[in-house]
C-alpha cells in the first residue's frame, strides 16, 4: 500500500519530555461554536490526549448508543461484557434509563449517565443521542401478539398529553399499524376499518393541522402511520377485520420530538421550561453532549449540526446495526463488499477542519461489537457523582478511543463472555514538539494485545490524504509533513493472529491491503452455538471475528486566527 509524504521512524517506549504544552482550549472557548480554534502564529495541532497521564489514568468501557438496560438480566449481561459505564439510550419514550438503587449498591464500581435516543425531528430524519442529558421526550406503548389476535381489536392508550397550540409537539402521537394478508389470501382491497376516539388525524407536514376525526377508515394490507392530535389523556382505537384474511403484526402508539432539530438540541443541552417545570439539560455542564447516529448521508447533512454547538460532539463511525463502517443484518455473509461509508464520512468531515469525535456502538445488537474506551484520572476515593462527571468529561474532551474487537468463543464454536471485550489499547499518543513549541511528529504505542491469541501488531497514521504511514510493531512515530500540513491525523491499530480461515497465513503485507471494514470480517470459523453478534435467526449466524481494532480521536490542525 503506497504511503503519502511523511517519514516513519520506529521508536522505543522511552518517554520524551514535552517542551511546550498545547494551547489551552479554555482561552478559545468563545470560538468553539464555529468548531474551529485559533492557534498560535503559524499552524499547530490540537491533541485531545494532551493532558492524559498514560501511566496512571484508567480505561473504562462505555456505551454511547446502546439499547437495553431495563431488566436485571440485561444489566448483568453488560457487566459480563466488561462495561463499567452504563449510559443506555432507549426510546419510546426517549428518556434516561436509570439504574435501580439495589443494582448500584451491589455494583459500586458502575458509573452511570442519563441518555436517550432523540428522533422524529420535523426537518431531519436524523437520530441523535443526548449523552449526559436529562431530556425525556416521547411515548411508547405496543400491543402484544395476544392483544392483536382477535377482532375487533379494541384498546385504550393512557397517560397521554393533550394537544395545545403553545407546545403542540407534546400532544401529537403516531399510530403504527402493520397489516398482513393471512394464509393464501392475496386480496388487495380494504381488509380492515379503523375508528379512533379521543383524537383527530393531523398533518405533520402542515404544522399539525387538524384533518378531522377517524371513523370507519378503510385500511388495506401494509404499513400505516397515522398522526393524531390528542384531545385528552386517553385515546381509544377499534380495528375491525376478518382474522381469516388478515393478521395484525404491529399496533403501537409512539411519539418522538415532533420539533425542528435545533429546538430539540437546545432542550437536550440547556434545558427548557414547560408547565412551570424545567426539564432537559446536561447533568454536568462540562461533560457529555450529542452524538449524530448512523450517519448514512453526506457531509453537508451534518456540518450545520456540528457547527450548531461545540457540545454536538461528533458522529458514529461504527454502528453494528446499520450499513457504513459497521453492518446491517446481512453484512458478514451476504454483502459482496464490506461498507466503509461511516469511516469515509468521518474523514471527509475532519478534512474541513472541524472537530468531530468518532463513536463506536452496538446500537440494538446486544452481542455485537463497538464500544468507547474512556481515559479518565484515577476514580478511587471519588463519590458516585464525581465518577459520573469524570466519565462524561472524557466524552466532551475526546479522551477516549473506539474498539471493534474480536469475539470470544470456546472450543465448540460457542460465543461466550466477555464477548467483544478486549484489553487492547493505546499505551500513548503524543505530539512531539521542537524548541519553538511547534508540533513536528506524533508518537503512538499500543499494548494489551493478548500475545497468545493476537501476537502481531500494526499501527496506521491517517490524514486527509489517506494512509500516510504504517508501522508493523508496538510503537512508532509519524513525522508531520509541512507542505502541505495535514488537516488532521488519526491513528488505527490492529492486533491479529498468524493465520485466518483455518490456517491461511495472515501477515503484515496481507493486512496492509485491507481496510478496517475488511479486517472486521477476518475469521477462522462460524458461530455454531450461543448468542452471536447478530443473534437469531440461525441462518444469520456469522463468522467469529479474530482481530482487535482500536481507533483514536483525531489530532486536528488549528487554523490561524
Beta strands, then each sheet from edge to edge (+ up, - down):
strand 1: 8-9
strand 2: 44-46
strand 3: 58-62
strand 4: 85-86
strand 5: 111-112
strand 6: 117-118
strand 7: 128-131
strand 8: 139-142
strand 9: 153-157
strand 10: 172-181
strand 11: 192-197
strand 12: 199-203
strand 13: 209-212
strand 14: 217-219
strand 15: 222-230
strand 16: 235-241
strand 17: 246-255
strand 18: 272-274
strand 19: 277-279
strand 20: 289-292
strand 21: 312-319
strand 22: 357-361
strand 23: 371-376
strand 24: 400-404
strand 25: 425-433
strand 26: 439-447
strand 27: 456-463
strand 28: 466-471
strand 29: 475-479
strand 30: 488-496
strand 31: 499-500
strand 32: 504-505
strand 33: 523-526
strand 34: 543-545
strand 35: 548-551
strand 36: 555-558
sheet 1: 1+ 29- 26+ 25-
sheet 2: 2+ 36- 30+ 27- 28+
sheet 3: 2+ 36- 30+ 35- 24+ 23- 3+
sheet 4: 4+ 5+
sheet 5: 6+ 7- 20+ 21+ 22+
sheet 6: 8+ 17- 10+ 15- 12+ 13-
sheet 7: 9+ 16- 11+ 14-
sheet 8: 18+ 19-
sheet 9: 31+ 32-
sheet 10: 33+ 34-
end
